[in-house]
Amino acid sequence: MWYFSSPEIVFGDEALSRLEHLSGTSAFIVTDANMVRLGFVDRVQARLALAGMESAVFAEVEPDPSLQTVRRCAAAMAEYQPEWVIGLGGGSSMDAAKAAWFLYERPDVDLGAINPFEAFGLRAKARLITIPTTSGTGADVTQGVVLTDHDMQCKIVLATRELQADIAIVDPSLVMELPAQITADTGIDVLTHAVEAYTCTWHNDFTDGLCLKAIELVFTYLPRAYADGTDAEAREHMHNAATIAGLAITNAMVALAHSLAHSLGGVFHTPHGRTVGAFLPYTIEFTANAGSSRYGEIARFLHLPANDELEGAASFVTAFRELQARIRQPHSIRELGIEVDAFEEALPHLIANAEGDTQMVTSLRVPDRKELERLFRYAYEGRTVDF
């Protein structure tokens, strides 16, 4: 038995107007300083005011939000006592909102105790709305959060179905004129989500179609959105693709590329989408070399050569790297700007982080410690995986 879960998803032009129809008296917006500067917080507060709601703002979320920031946000939330919590921004703001909301609802439970097998009774105090302002993470519809523990130099992945938002508002006007670099980083994240959800061990009939549609949308519209930030059609389709892929990963899971990227990002604080994209071709090659995988199906869907699984995997890797080149994404860990001495010094820690990452469980081929070391080295050097 398995479950498919989704928030209410409001998408398309004027999706933000859904806020005008909320019931309640107060909302607490979790975001970052950039959202304030761009006027997005004002737009949300104006819509809330039309619903007769007062609102407070916590705009201190940093990239890769830390446990300390989340706890500080939860304390402010507890003081305000809102009926709605709104995560506004990229994945960092939405993840911080989820985690702080959890602590607001259950201050007696440590964040590290969040798991998918226990009932926590959330929504006794407030409900959750997510509003993405990048087209990548899918955090608006996922059931998990990714936080950074600076003391341990690692990322923590926590999940429970109760953390899924009540309402996700996917308004393309919030991503118009998104900078090209952010467009590329988040867009390649969408593609990695869709590919890994389609090929992980928990894939299922309900998520497979979502994955394939998201893959198609990214290959069609990401180059256009990258080239012209005002291309409204491309922006809308990429924004939808991010949420579609988010639904796929929250109801299936991701896999090895995310384990390696979480590990590297926890140490070197590299942008998440850029990092998972850099790892994906190497993990595809590693998995396909073991024999049974599903990359050939993706290749055939994209009308790429795929007479057998290895040819299909190779064809898709080639197409993926061509897309990376078009949007100036790195092909190796070295190209992420990490010096070789720093990489070598961190390698034992990177291996340990990856071994303990939750996404390793759903990888079709799970590497042992020696294989992990080789994968990290191959990905650093940009070598084709031959083992």
C-alpha positions as CSV (number, residue, x, y, z in Angstrom):
1,M,0.0,0.0,0.0
2,W,1.2,3.5,-0.8
3,Y,-0.2,7.0,-0.8
4,F,-0.3,9.9,-3.2
5,S,-0.7,13.3,-1.5
6,S,-0.9,16.9,-2.8
7,P,-1.8,20.3,-1.5
8,E,-4.5,22.4,-3.1
9,I,-2.5,23.8,-6.0
10,V,-3.5,27.2,-7.4
11,F,-1.6,28.1,-10.6
12,G,-1.6,30.5,-13.6
13,D,-2.2,34.2,-13.9
14,E,-3.5,35.9,-10.8
15,A,-3.0,32.8,-8.7
16,L,-1.9,35.1,-5.9
17,S,-5.5,36.3,-5.6
18,R,-6.3,33.0,-3.7
19,L,-5.0,34.8,-0.6
20,E,-8.0,37.2,-0.8
21,H,-10.3,34.3,0.0
22,L,-8.7,33.0,3.1
23,S,-10.6,32.9,6.4
24,G,-8.9,34.0,9.6
25,T,-7.4,37.1,11.2
26,S,-3.6,36.7,11.1
27,A,-0.8,35.3,9.0
28,F,3.0,35.0,9.5
29,I,5.2,35.3,6.4
30,V,8.6,33.6,6.4
31,T,10.9,34.9,3.7
32,D,14.2,36.6,3.0
33,A,15.3,40.2,2.7
34,N,15.4,40.0,-1.1
35,M,11.6,39.3,-1.2
36,V,11.1,42.4,0.8
37,R,13.3,44.5,-1.5
38,L,11.6,43.2,-4.6
39,G,8.1,44.1,-3.2
40,F,6.8,40.6,-3.2
41,V,6.1,40.7,0.6
42,D,4.1,43.9,0.0
43,R,2.1,42.1,-2.7
44,V,1.3,39.2,-0.4
45,Q,0.4,41.5,2.5
46,A,-1.9,43.6,0.2
47,R,-3.8,40.4,-0.8
48,L,-4.1,39.3,2.9
49,A,-5.4,42.7,3.8
50,L,-8.2,42.3,1.3
51,A,-9.2,39.1,3.2
52,G,-9.3,41.2,6.4
53,M,-6.1,39.6,7.8
54,E,-3.2,41.2,9.6
55,S,0.3,39.9,9.0
56,A,3.8,39.8,10.4
57,V,7.0,39.2,8.5
58,F,10.2,37.2,9.4
59,A,12.6,38.1,6.6
60,E,15.9,36.6,7.9
61,V,16.1,33.3,6.1
62,E,19.5,32.7,4.5
63,P,20.4,30.3,1.7
64,D,20.5,26.8,3.0
65,P,18.7,27.8,6.2
66,S,20.3,26.8,9.5
67,L,18.7,25.2,12.6
68,Q,19.5,28.4,14.5
69,T,17.5,30.6,12.0
70,V,14.6,28.2,12.1
71,R,14.4,28.2,15.9
72,R,14.6,32.0,15.9
73,C,11.7,32.1,13.4
74,A,9.7,29.7,15.5
75,A,10.1,31.9,18.5
76,A,8.8,34.9,16.6
77,M,5.9,32.9,15.3
78,A,5.0,31.7,18.8
79,E,4.9,35.3,20.0
80,Y,2.6,36.3,17.1
81,Q,0.3,33.3,17.2
82,P,-0.8,33.3,13.6
83,E,-3.6,31.2,12.0
84,W,-1.7,30.9,8.7
85,V,2.0,30.5,8.1
86,I,3.2,31.5,4.6
87,G,6.5,30.4,3.1
88,L,7.4,33.0,0.4
89,G,10.5,32.6,-1.7
90,G,12.8,29.9,-2.9
91,G,13.3,26.5,-1.4
92,S,15.2,27.9,1.6
93,S,12.3,30.2,2.7
94,M,9.7,27.5,2.2
95,D,11.8,24.9,4.1
96,A,12.4,27.3,6.9
97,A,8.7,28.1,7.1
98,K,7.8,24.4,7.3
99,A,10.4,23.7,10.0
100,A,9.5,26.8,12.1
101,W,5.8,26.0,11.7
102,F,6.5,22.5,13.0
103,L,8.1,23.9,16.1
104,Y,5.3,26.4,16.5
105,E,2.8,23.5,16.5
106,R,5.0,21.1,18.5
107,P,7.6,23.0,20.6
108,D,7.9,19.8,22.7
109,V,9.4,17.9,19.8
110,D,13.0,18.3,18.5
111,L,13.3,18.8,14.8
112,G,15.6,15.8,14.5
113,A,12.6,13.6,15.6
114,I,10.6,14.4,12.5
115,N,9.9,11.2,10.6
116,P,7.3,9.8,8.2
117,F,6.1,7.1,10.5
118,E,4.7,9.1,13.5
119,A,1.7,11.4,13.8
120,F,2.5,14.8,15.1
121,G,-1.0,16.5,15.1
122,L,0.0,19.6,13.2
123,R,-2.6,22.2,12.3
124,A,-3.9,22.6,15.8
125,K,-2.8,26.2,15.7
126,A,-2.2,27.2,12.0
127,R,-2.2,26.0,8.4
128,L,0.5,26.4,5.8
129,I,0.7,28.2,2.5
130,T,3.7,28.0,0.2
131,I,4.4,30.5,-2.6
132,P,7.5,29.8,-4.7
133,T,9.4,32.6,-6.3
134,T,11.9,30.4,-8.2
135,S,11.1,27.6,-10.6
136,G,13.1,24.7,-9.1
137,T,12.9,23.2,-5.7
138,G,9.4,21.9,-5.6
139,A,9.4,22.7,-1.9
140,D,5.9,24.2,-2.3
141,V,4.4,20.7,-2.6
142,T,6.9,18.4,-0.9
143,Q,6.6,16.8,2.5
144,G,10.2,17.4,3.7
145,V,12.7,20.1,4.6
146,V,16.4,20.4,4.1
147,L,18.2,22.3,6.8
148,T,21.9,22.9,7.5
149,D,23.7,22.1,10.7
150,H,26.7,24.4,10.7
151,D,28.2,22.7,13.7
152,M,28.2,19.3,12.1
153,Q,28.9,20.6,8.5
154,C,26.1,18.6,7.0
155,K,22.6,18.9,5.6
156,I,19.7,17.4,7.5
157,V,16.7,16.0,5.5
158,L,13.5,15.6,7.5
159,A,10.1,14.5,6.2
160,T,6.5,13.8,7.3
161,R,3.3,13.9,5.3
162,E,2.0,16.5,7.8
163,L,4.6,19.1,6.6
164,Q,3.0,19.3,3.1
165,A,1.3,22.6,2.6
166,D,-2.4,23.1,2.7
167,I,-2.2,25.5,-0.3
168,A,0.5,26.0,-2.9
169,I,0.2,29.1,-5.0
170,V,2.2,28.9,-8.2
171,D,2.0,32.3,-9.8
172,P,4.2,32.9,-12.8
173,S,4.3,36.6,-12.3
174,L,6.6,36.0,-9.3
175,V,9.3,34.6,-11.6
176,M,9.2,37.0,-14.5
177,E,12.7,38.5,-15.1
178,L,14.3,36.0,-12.7
179,P,18.1,36.3,-13.3
180,A,19.6,33.9,-15.8
181,Q,21.9,32.2,-13.3
182,I,19.1,31.5,-10.9
183,T,16.9,30.3,-13.8
184,A,19.6,27.9,-14.8
185,D,20.4,26.6,-11.3
186,T,16.7,26.0,-10.4
187,G,15.8,24.7,-13.8
188,I,18.4,22.0,-13.7
189,D,17.2,21.1,-10.2
190,V,13.7,20.5,-11.7
191,L,15.2,18.1,-14.3
192,T,17.2,16.2,-11.7
193,H,14.1,15.8,-9.5
194,A,12.1,14.4,-12.4
195,V,14.9,12.0,-13.6
196,E,15.6,10.7,-10.1
197,A,11.9,10.3,-9.2
198,Y,11.4,8.3,-12.4
199,T,14.4,6.0,-11.8
200,C,14.5,5.6,-8.0
201,T,13.3,2.4,-6.3
202,W,10.1,4.0,-5.1
203,H,8.8,5.2,-8.5
204,N,5.2,4.3,-9.2
205,D,2.4,4.7,-11.8
206,F,1.1,7.9,-10.2
207,T,4.4,9.7,-10.4
208,D,5.9,8.4,-13.6
209,G,3.7,10.6,-15.8
210,L,4.5,13.6,-13.7
211,C,8.2,12.9,-14.2
212,L,8.1,12.5,-17.9
213,K,6.0,15.7,-18.3
214,A,8.4,17.7,-16.2
215,I,11.3,16.4,-18.2
216,E,9.6,17.4,-21.5
217,L,8.8,20.9,-20.2
218,V,12.4,21.5,-19.0
219,F,14.0,20.5,-22.3
220,T,11.5,22.6,-24.2
221,Y,11.3,25.8,-22.0
222,L,14.4,26.1,-19.8
223,P,16.7,27.3,-22.7
224,R,14.0,29.9,-23.6
225,A,13.5,31.1,-20.0
226,Y,17.3,31.3,-19.6
227,A,17.8,33.3,-22.8
228,D,14.9,35.7,-22.2
229,G,13.7,36.3,-18.7
230,T,10.5,38.0,-20.1
231,D,9.3,35.0,-22.1
232,A,6.0,34.6,-20.3
233,E,5.1,31.3,-21.9
234,A,8.5,29.8,-21.0
235,R,8.3,31.2,-17.4
236,E,4.9,29.8,-16.8
237,H,5.7,26.3,-18.1
238,M,8.9,26.2,-16.1
239,H,7.1,27.3,-12.9
240,N,4.5,24.6,-13.5
241,A,7.3,22.0,-14.2
242,A,9.0,22.8,-10.8
243,T,5.7,22.0,-9.0
244,I,5.0,18.9,-11.1
245,A,8.5,17.5,-10.4
246,G,8.0,18.4,-6.7
247,L,4.8,16.3,-6.6
248,A,6.8,13.5,-8.1
249,I,9.6,13.5,-5.6
250,T,7.4,13.9,-2.6
251,N,5.4,10.8,-3.7
252,A,8.3,8.8,-5.0
253,M,11.7,10.2,-3.8
254,V,15.0,11.2,-5.3
255,A,18.3,9.2,-5.3
256,L,22.0,9.1,-5.5
257,A,22.7,12.5,-7.1
258,H,20.9,14.1,-4.3
259,S,22.9,12.2,-1.7
260,L,26.2,13.3,-3.2
261,A,24.9,16.9,-3.6
262,H,23.6,17.1,0.0
263,S,27.0,16.0,1.2
264,L,29.0,18.4,-0.9
265,G,26.6,21.3,-0.2
266,G,26.8,20.7,3.5
267,V,30.6,21.3,3.4
268,F,31.1,23.8,0.6
269,H,27.7,25.5,0.5
270,T,27.4,25.3,-3.2
271,P,24.0,26.1,-4.8
272,H,21.8,23.0,-4.6
273,G,20.4,22.9,-8.1
274,R,23.8,23.5,-9.7
275,T,25.3,20.8,-7.5
276,V,22.7,18.0,-8.1
277,G,22.9,18.8,-11.8
278,A,26.7,18.4,-11.8
279,F,26.4,15.0,-10.1
280,L,23.5,13.6,-12.1
281,P,25.4,12.4,-15.3
282,Y,27.9,10.5,-13.1
283,T,25.2,8.8,-11.0
284,I,23.3,7.8,-14.2
285,E,26.5,6.2,-15.6
286,F,27.2,4.4,-12.3
287,T,23.6,3.1,-12.1
288,A,23.3,2.1,-15.7
289,N,26.6,0.2,-15.6
290,A,25.0,-2.3,-13.2
291,G,22.5,-3.3,-15.8
292,S,18.9,-2.7,-14.9
293,S,17.7,1.0,-14.9
294,R,15.0,3.2,-16.5
295,Y,17.1,5.8,-18.3
296,G,16.4,4.1,-21.7
297,E,12.7,4.8,-21.2
298,I,13.5,8.5,-20.7
299,A,15.7,8.5,-23.7
300,R,13.0,6.9,-25.9
301,F,10.4,9.4,-24.6
302,L,12.7,12.2,-25.8
303,H,13.3,10.4,-29.1
304,L,16.9,9.8,-28.4
305,P,18.8,6.6,-29.5
306,A,18.1,3.8,-27.0
307,N,18.3,0.4,-28.6
308,D,19.4,-0.9,-25.2
309,E,19.7,0.5,-21.7
310,L,23.4,1.5,-21.9
311,E,22.8,3.3,-25.2
312,G,19.7,5.0,-23.8
313,A,21.6,6.1,-20.6
314,A,24.5,7.4,-22.7
315,S,22.1,9.3,-25.1
316,F,20.4,10.9,-22.2
317,V,23.6,11.9,-20.5
318,T,24.7,13.5,-23.8
319,A,21.5,15.4,-24.1
320,F,21.7,16.5,-20.5
321,R,25.2,17.8,-20.8
322,E,24.3,19.7,-24.0
323,L,21.5,21.4,-22.0
324,Q,24.0,22.2,-19.2
325,A,26.3,23.8,-21.8
326,R,23.5,25.9,-23.2
327,I,22.6,27.3,-19.8
328,R,26.3,27.5,-18.6
329,Q,26.0,24.9,-15.9
330,P,29.1,23.1,-14.5
331,H,30.0,19.6,-15.8
332,S,32.2,18.7,-12.8
333,I,32.8,19.5,-9.2
334,R,36.0,21.2,-10.1
335,E,33.9,23.6,-12.2
336,L,31.9,24.5,-9.1
337,G,35.0,26.4,-8.0
338,I,36.3,23.9,-5.4
339,E,40.0,23.8,-5.1
340,V,41.6,20.3,-5.3
341,D,43.3,20.6,-1.9
342,A,40.1,21.6,-0.2
343,F,38.3,18.7,-1.9
344,E,40.9,16.1,-0.9
345,E,40.8,17.3,2.7
346,A,37.0,17.1,2.8
347,L,36.7,13.8,1.0
348,P,36.4,11.5,4.1
349,H,33.7,13.8,5.5
350,L,31.9,13.9,2.1
351,I,31.8,10.1,2.0
352,A,30.5,9.9,5.5
353,N,27.8,12.5,4.8
354,A,26.7,10.7,1.6
355,E,26.5,7.3,3.4
356,G,24.2,8.7,6.0
357,D,21.9,10.6,3.6
358,T,18.3,9.5,3.4
359,Q,18.2,9.5,-0.4
360,M,20.7,6.7,-0.6
361,V,18.0,4.3,0.5
362,T,16.0,4.8,-2.8
363,S,19.0,4.7,-5.1
364,L,18.7,1.8,-7.6
365,R,22.4,1.0,-7.2
366,V,23.9,1.8,-3.8
367,P,27.6,2.4,-3.8
368,D,29.9,1.1,-1.0
369,R,32.5,3.3,0.6
370,K,35.2,2.7,-2.1
371,E,32.7,3.3,-4.9
372,L,31.6,6.5,-3.2
373,E,35.2,7.7,-3.1
374,R,35.6,6.9,-6.8
375,L,32.3,8.6,-7.7
376,F,33.3,11.8,-5.9
377,R,36.7,11.7,-7.6
378,Y,35.2,11.0,-11.1
379,A,32.7,13.8,-10.6
380,Y,35.4,16.2,-9.5
381,E,37.6,15.4,-12.4
382,G,34.8,15.2,-15.0
383,R,35.6,11.5,-16.0
384,T,33.1,9.1,-17.5
385,V,32.2,6.5,-14.9
386,D,33.5,3.1,-16.0
387,F,32.7,1.0,-12.9
